[in-house]
Amino acid sequence: MKNIIQNINKAFDHRIRLGIMSVLMVNESADFNTLKELLGVTDGNLASHTKALELENYIVIEKQFIGKKPNTSYRTTKEGRKAFQDHIDALEKLIQKR
């Protein structure tokens, strides 16, 4: 029998990474403060989890200045969107197998 959890992606195991990807899947992009507020996380937690997703090539981090203030924004890559959708599909199949 096929392993039902083989398509569950370890990159999305942590609730913060799951939250980041969930927000980015339904928005074109989100900035640091928006993600921090929506997810209720510290600066360091958000930075480390976004970096982990960037290393997997699931998100792109863009840094710029708006006026004199730095602004960091995030968006999913095509690969990230597919990987997250595959992860969600695997979870749905797991739930349906109960």
Phi and psi in degrees as a GROMACS rama.xvg file:
@    title "Ramachandran Plot"
@    xaxis  label "Phi"
@    yaxis  label "Psi"
@TYPE xy
-62.4287  137.514  LYS-2
-67.8451  114.246  ASN-3
-67.9827  -22.0748  ILE-4
-103.532  10.3414  ILE-5
-62.7599  -26.903  GLN-6
-95.0616  4.27269  ASN-7
-76.6452  125.362  ILE-8
-92.1781  121.345  ASN-9
-60.7722  -25.9412  LYS-10
-63.1636  -22.526  ALA-11
-106.669  12.5167  PHE-12
-64.0989  -37.1154  ASP-13
-79.0518  139.3  HIS-14
-59.7459  -33.4648  ARG-15
-69.3057  -43.4609  ILE-16
-65.893  -39.0517  ARG-17
-60.6728  -42.1132  LEU-18
-66.3179  -43.8238  GLY-19
-58.3876  -50.0404  ILE-20
-65.2819  -37.743  MET-21
-61.4485  -44.2072  SER-22
-64.2426  -44.7624  VAL-23
-72.4708  -23.8015  LEU-24
-70.157  -27.1123  MET-25
-106.466  0.0582622  VAL-26
-130.371  146.951  ASN-27
-61.2666  -38.8764  GLU-28
-160.37  169.72  SER-29
-148.362  144.981  ALA-30
-92.5803  171.059  ASP-31
-55.3637  -50.1039  PHE-32
-65.8508  -35.8288  ASN-33
-63.197  -49.4702  THR-34
-61.7166  -42.8183  LEU-35
-59.8781  -44.7676  LYS-36
-69.1292  -46.0285  GLU-37
-62.0307  -38.5122  LEU-38
-93.3613  -13.3104  LEU-39
63.3478  46.8388  GLY-40
-120.118  166.069  VAL-41
-81.514  165.028  THR-42
-56.0126  -46.8368  ASP-43
-64.1191  -42.2258  GLY-44
-61.9643  -46.5191  ASN-45
-63.2414  -44.1925  LEU-46
-61.6305  -43.1068  ALA-47
-69.1502  -37.5046  SER-48
-74.9827  -35.2783  HIS-49
-68.4277  -36.0178  THR-50
-63.1455  -41.9691  LYS-51
-61.544  -40.9851  ALA-52
-69.603  -34.3706  LEU-53
-65.5041  -40.9642  GLU-54
-63.3652  -29.2402  LEU-55
-80.8748  -4.11305  GLU-56
64.8764  33.7022  ASN-57
-95.7832  -24.4042  TYR-58
-135.776  161.187  ILE-59
-115.494  133.821  VAL-60
-104.72  125.388  ILE-61
-119.579  124.709  GLU-62
-111.471  134.17  LYS-63
-153.136  172.747  GLN-64
-109.309  135.358  PHE-65
-112.969  107.323  ILE-66
67.9582  -123.748  GLY-67
-106.258  6.24363  LYS-68
-100.246  135.066  LYS-69
-71.0064  145.451  PRO-70
-137.987  128.176  ASN-71
-113.26  127.949  THR-72
-126.132  160.387  SER-73
-132.204  145.548  TYR-74
-147.56  156.618  ARG-75
-79.5107  154.065  THR-76
-92.8361  167.745  THR-77
-59.554  -42.6891  LYS-78
-62.9518  -40.4682  GLU-79
-65.772  -40.573  GLY-80
-62.8597  -42.8425  ARG-81
-66.6887  -45.0496  LYS-82
-61.7134  -41.0191  ALA-83
-69.8487  -40.3327  PHE-84
-63.9406  -40.8746  GLN-85
-61.1717  -39.3888  ASP-86
-63.6266  -47.2183  HIS-87
-62.7848  -42.8652  ILE-88
-60.0481  -41.4379  ASP-89
-64.734  -40.4553  ALA-90
-63.8053  -41.4691  LEU-91
-63.435  -40.7381  GLU-92
-64.5306  -38.5798  LYS-93
-63.0108  -43.4918  LEU-94
-65.4593  -39.1704  ILE-95
-69.606  -20.8089  GLN-96
-81.4608  -4.77465  LYS-97
